[in-house]
Amino acid sequence: MKANPLAKNYGALTPEERWRLILAASARNDQIECDQLARTAGRITLSMNDHAPYAYAFDELSKTVFMVVLEDTAA
């Protein structure tokens, strides 16, 4: 199999372009290309309140519990 000729230009992609290509590669079950695209991504710095990770985790957990309760009531 021939290597992707566009792979050498992955570093020049915008974050949105890279995201779209990662989604397309994922839909094709092409984990190698997903990994290559992810490795060429830049890094960003994120700042948030120190309690935010706990709030985010609680929010995700509450959504999961809601879906389970919804499934149980539908049965």
C-alpha distance (Angstrom), angle and dihedral (degrees) to the residues before:
residue distance angle dihedral
M1 . . .
K2 3.81 . .
A3 3.80 118.6 .
N4 3.79 117.5 -108.3
P5 3.85 105.4 -93.1
L6 3.81 90.5 -152.7
A7 3.81 93.3 56.8
K8 3.81 92.1 87.3
N9 3.83 88.0 62.1
Y10 3.82 97.3 49.8
G11 3.81 90.2 104.3
A12 3.82 90.7 62.4
L13 3.81 93.9 57.8
T14 3.78 122.4 109.1
P15 3.80 116.1 -119.5
E16 3.82 90.4 -106.1
E17 3.81 92.7 50.7
R18 3.80 90.6 47.8
W19 3.83 91.2 49.5
R20 3.80 91.9 51.4
L21 3.81 91.3 49.9
I22 3.80 91.3 47.8
L23 3.82 89.7 52.7
A24 3.81 91.2 48.5
A25 3.81 92.3 48.2
S26 3.79 90.0 47.4
A27 3.81 90.6 52.4
R28 3.83 87.8 53.9
N29 3.84 90.1 47.7
D30 3.82 88.6 -119.9
Q31 3.80 100.1 151.6
I32 3.81 92.7 168.5
E33 3.79 92.7 60.1
C34 3.81 91.1 43.8
D35 3.80 89.3 54.7
Q36 3.81 92.9 46.2
L37 3.79 91.6 51.0
A38 3.80 92.6 46.4
R39 3.81 92.2 50.5
T40 3.83 91.4 55.5
A41 3.80 92.9 53.6
G42 3.77 119.6 112.3
R43 3.78 123.4 -124.1
I44 3.80 127.7 -112.1
T45 3.76 130.4 -161.8
L46 3.77 116.7 -125.2
S47 3.77 125.1 -160.6
M48 3.79 123.3 -169.1
N49 3.79 141.1 148.9
D50 3.79 113.8 -75.9
H51 3.81 92.3 -116.1
A52 3.83 94.1 52.7
P53 3.84 97.0 92.4
Y54 3.81 90.0 55.9
A55 3.81 91.7 47.2
Y56 3.80 90.5 49.3
A57 3.81 92.0 49.0
F58 3.82 91.2 48.8
D59 3.81 90.5 49.4
E60 3.83 91.6 51.6
L61 3.80 91.5 46.4
S62 3.80 92.5 49.4
K63 3.82 90.8 52.3
T64 3.80 90.5 50.9
V65 3.81 92.4 48.8
F66 3.81 90.2 47.6
M67 3.82 90.8 53.7
V68 3.81 91.8 49.2
V69 3.81 91.8 49.3
L70 3.81 89.9 47.2
E71 3.81 90.9 51.9
D72 3.80 91.6 48.4
T73 3.80 92.7 51.3
A74 3.80 92.2 47.5
A75 3.79 92.6 55.9
